[in-house]
């Protein structure tokens, strides 16, 4: 029998489409180095007949090969496991070409009417927020209710979200209410691609909203605990106009009174 394979290793091999028998046979072949089908099958705990079938399947995946030795006996030889990386890289290249084509079909199918998705609970909110980073224009407009965001999804999760936004090169223009501030965090910062303004004192922004291209995302407080994503060119255009008006009446940190500033990009 094979040495015990750890659960994390099994889970990872399963992601590449290997079932339990294939995993055991592959590991046995790796451990033996070069052996007959019968020897590998015995070590893997499968029948000789199943062993031949498994060899064929794993050969097609590029994980095993069969070679003849000096006596003309066929031996099973494992390929370098780095073939898994090469396989993944080939798949990634194919997906890089395929996904834009599929998205073009997807976008064409929804141009005539908006699409609305309601996500509930912490996981749903996390998913909706992460989708805002699907932003080809690289410009994200946000109205953030800080007290609510620090409750759900929380500061630690948001730190990862911010890091990913910066990694993707997405600039954030954001308006917040001083009345909803709880900590002195997330200021205007060139290195975090963030420009912050505060809404007038009489404007209480109690929900979070993001506008990314043709999509508007609303995030409620922990009390109602939901996020709503609406893909609509018209609604996004309207909310960008609202955001521009709010931006022009809002003030950078440290300013006492609002003054017209640079228009957020992408508002024309």
N, C-alpha and C positions, 0 to 999 in steps of 0.2 A: 504493500500500500504506500501511497505518497505520504510525505511528511504533511502535517496539518497546515492547511492554507488559512491564513488569517482572514477574518470577515472583511476588513477594509480592502484586502487584495482581491477577494472574490467580488466585492461590489464594483471595484474599478474594472476588473476584467469583464464583468457582466455588462458594463457600459459599452464595451466593444463588441457585444453580441455573443459572448461565449457562455454556453450553459454549463451546468455543474460537471457533466462528463467531459466536455471539451476542456474545461479548466483543469480537471484532474489529469487528463491525458497530456496536456501541454506541460504542466508542471513536472510530471514524471519524465517526459522527454528531456526537459531542461536539466533535471537532476542526473539522468543517465548519460547524457551527452551524445552517445551513438549506440543504438541498440536495435534489436529486431522488433517488429510489431508485437510479437508475443511477449517479449520482455517488458516493453512499455505498457502493454495492456495489463499484464499481471501487476505491475507496480501501481497502475492507476485504478486497479480493482474493477476492470471491465473484461468482457469476454474477448477472445481473439477476433471473432467476427465483427464485434462492435469496434475493435481496435482498428481494423482496416477502414471502416467507414469514417472513424474519427480522423485517421491520417489524411484521407482524401479531403475532408472538410477543412482541416487545419492547413493543408497544403494550399487550398484555394485562397485562404486568408494570408498566405505568405509566411506563416509561423513555423511550419515544418517542411522538410524536404526528404526525399528518399534517394539514397545513393548506394551504389554497389561497392562492396569491399574487394580485397584481392582474391577472395575465394568465390566471388560472384554472388554473395549473399546480400540481399537488400537490407539496408539499415535505415532507421529513422533518425534524422539529424535535425535538431532545432536550429532555426535561424536566429540571428541576433535579435533580442527583444526590441531593439530600437526600430524594428520594422513597424511596430505599433505607432511610433511617432510619425514615421513617414506616411503611414496610412492615414493618420489624422490630418497631417498637413495637406495631403492630396484632397481629402474631403473638405477641408477648410477652403482651399482654392476653388473647388467646384461650387461650394456654397456662396463664396464671395461673388461669383458670377451669376449664380442662380437666384439668390435672394432679391437683388434689385429687379430682376425680371418678374419674379412673383409679386413683389410689392407694387410694381407698375400695374399688374392685373388687378391686384387688391384695391389699389387707389382708384382705378377706373370704375370699379364696381360700386364705389360708394360716393361718387361725385354728385349724384342727384339728391341724396338725402343724408342728414347727419347720422352719426352712430353714437349711441350713448351706452356707457358701461357703468354699473354701480358696484363698487367694491366695499365690503363691510369688514370691520374688525381691523386689528393692527396689521395683519399680513396683507389685507386688501389695500390698506392705506400705503404700506411700503411699496406694493406693486405699482399702484397708481403714480406715486412720486417717482419711482424709477423710470417709468415710461416717459416722463417729461424730458429725460435725457436723450430720447429719440428726436433729435433736434438738428436737422441738416443745416439750418440757417446759422447755427452756433450762437443764437441770441435767445435768451430765456427771460421773460418778464415775470416778476413775482410780486404778489401782495402777501406778506407773511405775518401771521398772528403768532408771535413768539411764545407766549405762555402756552398756547394750545400745542404747538409743534414740539415743545420740550416735554410735554406729557406723552404725546403720541405723534410720531414714532419714537421720540426721545433723542437726547443730544448725541449719544454714542452712535446710533444708527445714522443720524443726520451728518455726523462727521465723515462717515464712509461715503454717503451720498455726495457731499461737497467735494471730497477727494476725487470721486469718479467724474463729477462735472468738470472739474479743473483738468483732469487727465484727458477728457475729450475736447478740451479747448472751448467750452461753452461759457460765454459771458452772461452774468446775471445782473439785471437792473431790478432793484427791489425797493418797495415802499413798505414801511412798518409804522405801527402806532406806538408812541412812547408809553401809552397807558398799558400796552400789552408786553412791554419789555420786562424781563426778570433778571437777566445777567448781561454784562457788557461783553457780548460775543458777536461774531460775524459782522465786523465793521466793514466799511469800504476798504478794499485791499486789492492792489494790483496783482499780487501773486495768487490771489484766489479768484481773480476775474470777477470781482463784485463791486458794484456801485450802489451805495445805500442812500436813501432819503427817508425823512420822517414826515408822515402826514400831518396836516394841521391838527392842533390840539383838540378841536371839536369833532374830529373824524376818528371813530373807534373801529378798527379793522379786526373783527372777531373771527374771521375765517381766513384760511390760506387759499390763494388762487395762483396758478401758473398758466401762462400762455406760451406755448411752444409751437411756432408755425401755425398750422390750422387746427390746433387742439387746445382746449381749455380744460384745466383740471381744478376741481374744487375739493378742499379737504376740510372736514368739519372738526369740531372740538371732540375731546374724548367722550363727552356725554352722548353725542349722537353717533360718533364712531363710524364714519363712512367717508369714502372718496367717490366723486363722480367725475368721469372723463367723457367729454363731449367733443367729437371730431366734427367740426363744422367750420367751413371757411368764413361764412358770414358772422357766426358768433365770435370767432377768433378776431375778426376784423373789428367788431364792435367793442370787444373787451380791450383790444390794443388801444382803441380811441379813448376808452374810459381811463386806461392806465396812463396814457399821455397827459390827459387833463389832470389826473391826480399827481403825476410826476412834476408837472409845472407849478403846482401849488404847494408842493412839499419842499422840505429844506434838507440840505446835507447836514450830517452830524456837526454840532457846534454852532450852526447858524441860528439866529434868533427869529428871523422872518423869512418867509418863502420868497423866492425870486425865480423868474423864468431861467431855465438852464438848457443844456443840450437835450434835444429830443432823443428819446430812446431809439436805437436803430430799428429798422424794419417796420416803421409805423406809417410809411407812405401808402 
